[in-house]
């Protein structure tokens, strides 16, 4: 199994631009999570899906952030417009269910907003 | 009540020493307590986990100690090696409720060669 796949691995953009991060979860996993990691805040859960349905988006910082999961094998996290404070590493993780023993993390996308 | 408090924020240990990271929680509904290890440039990965029906779990040099009455648990790394240098996250969740995992803030561990 290839594990959780994220793209791009690195993204550099200018303030005000739209940014789309992509994630392919492990096949057969029913839950998908988007996290943001910074030195100041640590690992923050932004949103998670069960069976492609958003369950908890209370961690999404503001309306500039949106996430979709159109099918079981693909999810996107979009930031529009992006701001320098959005600079962070964004991780996608998947598990069999939200309460499963283990979450499997992707390699992350390092986002830099200039 | 959903928080998991982790300390210290950073830790430096000599090679061969014991590294200890502590976590505390409030929600008594939590019934699964994993530790994740993250190397630079990588995503976190499950290292070891414990359920509250036991007080200790050991896997190689890594041991979790669990104190249910105090609502605390800790990770001990025996004979710490430079390759153990990483960020460690404790976590907790309630599997019965199928809730999300709650992560601690993380501890950056550096083992001196």
Interface residues (C-beta under 8 A of the other chain):
Chain A: X4 X33 X42 X43 X45 X48 X55 X56 X91 X93 X97 X98 X99 X100 X101 X102 X103 X104 X105 X106 X107 X108
Chain B: X32 X34 X41 X42 X43 X44 X45 X46 X49 X89 X93 X94 X95 X96 X97 X98 X99 X100 X101 X103 X104 X105 X106
